[in-house]
Structure formats: C-alpha cells, structure tokens
Amino acid sequence: MKNLILRSITGVLFVALLVGCIIWHPYSQLALFTIITAMTVFEFASIINKQLNLQINRFTTTASAAYLFIAVWVFNTNLMGAEVFIPYLMSILYILVSELYIDRESNLSNWAYALMAQLYIALPFASFNTLCFINTPAGVSYYFWYALSVFIFLWSSDSGAYIFGCWLGKHRLFPRISPKKSWEGSIGGGITALAASQVIATFVPFSESLDPMLSRILWAGLAIVVVVMGTWGDLVESLIKRKIGVKDSGNILPGHGGMLDRFDSSLLAIPAAVIYVYSIMLYIIH
C-alpha cells in the first residue's frame, strides 16, 4: 500500500510537470526536455559502465545529447540554420577520436554504446521538437497537441493494458523478453488509446483544413502508430535490461524506477509519430 501511494503521488507530479511544461511555453518545453534528455543518457551510460565494466565518457555523451536537443529546437524555430549542428558533429568526432589515445580492451564497446546513446535516446528526444513546431504561412508556430498526444496515448494505453491484462490476460505477448505482457492487455491498451484519440479529436482538429470525420480518422491513426511503436519501445528497453542484468534503469523516480523506465515507450513512439504526422502533412493536407 505504501508503494502504491508513493507510486501514485510520483506519477501525478510527473504527469503534471510534463503536461504543464509542454503547454505553458516553448521555453519551458525546451528546459524540461533538455534536462530529461541529459538525465536519461547519463543514466544509460552509468548502468552500461557499471554492468558491462566499460568506460563510456558520460560527460561528453550526456553533453552531446543535451546539445542535440537544443540544436534541433533552435533549428525548428528558425533561430539558426544548419550551422547550429556543427558543435554536435564535433562532439561525435571527439567521442570517436578520444578512444584512439586510450589503450583498453573496451574501445569498440565504448564506441558502440556511446553512439547507441545518441541514436537510441538523444535523437528520438530531439525529434520531439519536430512535433512541437509547425511551419505556417505566417511563420513557425508552437503547436503542442501532436507532441502532447504522444504521451496521452502512451499513458492511456498503459492504463488500459494494465486493466485488461489483469482482467483477461492469458496469452503472453513476448514471453522471451517480457513475460508479464499479454495480447489481451496490449489490445485493451490500444482500444483505450483509440478512445482517447476520439476525445482529442472532438476538441482539437488534426488540421484546420480537414473535414471533421477525416480528422477523427487521422487522430485514430496516430494513436495506433504510437501504441504499436510504444509497445516495441518498451520491449526494446526490457531486452536491454535483461541482457545487462538489471531490473530497473535507476531509482530517481520513487516507485517508477529510472528515467529510461519512464520514457522507454516514447523513444520509438516519438520518431514514429514524426513520420506519421509529416507524411500526413505532405501527402494529404498540402
């Protein structure tokens, strides 16, 4: 009961902070997700170093990831052009070259996991900015609904999966990696996310230029994409933890584990949402 109360309080505060910073202002979104990116990458590098006895440069890897998020934010707001990415490219070169001057057995593994942190964590978080800023004839506008909906769909899916899984769950979804997940829970989570998408569609059109019925269909499509990729994202992190021998990625969030535990689903869902939204914009709206 104490763990449930602690988990509930942490969850409510976490959701309030995340939603509040996304809605409030582009700068609050920038500040929060830069911190989240840095903390998640640092946590990943720390557990890799500890569990696999490697020597990833945690400072450089973390700083590079945080800078990438800021750079993509700046690029998407048209404050700077592509030159904003030059320092990030230099940091990647440094990660590669620095290993040449240290003679150790783990050189290749250090490279692999340091670059994995950029591709698996930093790049998906950075692409979150692409969902937040939309080009309009009047210029760039901050439109948070696509970005916020990713988390709404993931949270509603998790809730639905838990309820339906406890109620009906009999057939394991992926027993080799996550023995607790069931097909019934996953389908129930998808249904819950679809219901959430229709609530959003009632109040927020996918685009002002679309027919309301088409808008509902597109929101439902986004929910399906997020749920499917979010499930795979959760399984990817489960496989990582299983292979390196940890139960939780950390304990920074009481009752919820680490940062990677909280954002595992979104690391695949966010890039998939970007592909979906911009494909719709390109081929249907315009």
Rosetta blueprint (number, residue, H / E / L):
1 M L
2 K H
3 N H
4 L H
5 I H
6 L H
7 R H
8 S H
9 I H
10 T H
11 G H
12 V H
13 L H
14 F H
15 V H
16 A H
17 L H
18 L H
19 V H
20 G H
21 C H
22 I H
23 I H
24 W H
25 H L
26 P H
27 Y H
28 S H
29 Q H
30 L H
31 A H
32 L H
33 F H
34 T H
35 I H
36 I H
37 T H
38 A H
39 M H
40 T H
41 V H
42 F H
43 E H
44 F H
45 A H
46 S H
47 I H
48 I H
49 N H
50 K H
51 Q H
52 L H
53 N L
54 L L
55 Q L
56 I L
57 N L
58 R H
59 F H
60 T H
61 T H
62 T H
63 A H
64 S H
65 A H
66 A H
67 Y H
68 L H
69 F H
70 I H
71 A H
72 V H
73 W H
74 V H
75 F H
76 N H
77 T L
78 N L
79 L L
80 M L
81 G L
82 A H
83 E H
84 V H
85 F H
86 I H
87 P H
88 Y H
89 L H
90 M H
91 S H
92 I H
93 L H
94 Y H
95 I H
96 L H
97 V H
98 S H
99 E H
100 L H
101 Y H
102 I L
103 D L
104 R L
105 E L
106 S L
107 N H
108 L H
109 S H
110 N H
111 W H
112 A H
113 Y H
114 A H
115 L H
116 M H
117 A H
118 Q H
119 L H
120 Y H
121 I H
122 A H
123 L H
124 P H
125 F H
126 A H
127 S H
128 F H
129 N H
130 T H
131 L H
132 C H
133 F E
134 I E
135 N E
136 T E
137 P L
138 A L
139 G E
140 V E
141 S E
142 Y E
143 Y L
144 F L
145 W H
146 Y H
147 A H
148 L H
149 S H
150 V H
151 F H
152 I H
153 F H
154 L H
155 W H
156 S H
157 S H
158 D H
159 S H
160 G H
161 A H
162 Y H
163 I H
164 F H
165 G H
166 C H
167 W H
168 L H
169 G L
170 K L
171 H L
172 R E
173 L E
174 F E
175 P L
176 R L
177 I L
178 S E
179 P E
180 K E
181 K E
182 S E
183 W H
184 E H
185 G H
186 S H
187 I H
188 G H
189 G H
190 G H
191 I H
192 T H
193 A H
194 L H
195 A H
196 A H
197 S H
198 Q H
199 V H
200 I H
201 A H
202 T H
203 F H
204 V L
205 P L
206 F L
207 S L
208 E L
209 S L
210 L L
211 D L
212 P H
213 M H
214 L H
215 S H
216 R H
217 I H
218 L H
219 W H
220 A H
221 G H
222 L H
223 A H
224 I H
225 V H
226 V H
227 V H
228 V H
229 M H
230 G H
231 T H
232 W H
233 G H
234 D H
235 L H
236 V H
237 E H
238 S H
239 L H
240 I H
241 K H
242 R H
243 K H
244 I H
245 G L
246 V L
247 K L
248 D L
249 S L
250 G L
251 N L
252 I L
253 L E
254 P L
255 G L
256 H L
257 G E
258 G L
259 M H
260 L H
261 D H
262 R H
263 F H
264 D L
265 S L
266 S H
267 L H
268 L H
269 A H
270 I H
271 P H
272 A H
273 A H
274 V H
275 I H
276 Y H
277 V H
278 Y H
279 S H
280 I H
281 M H
282 L H
283 Y H
284 I H
285 I H
286 H L
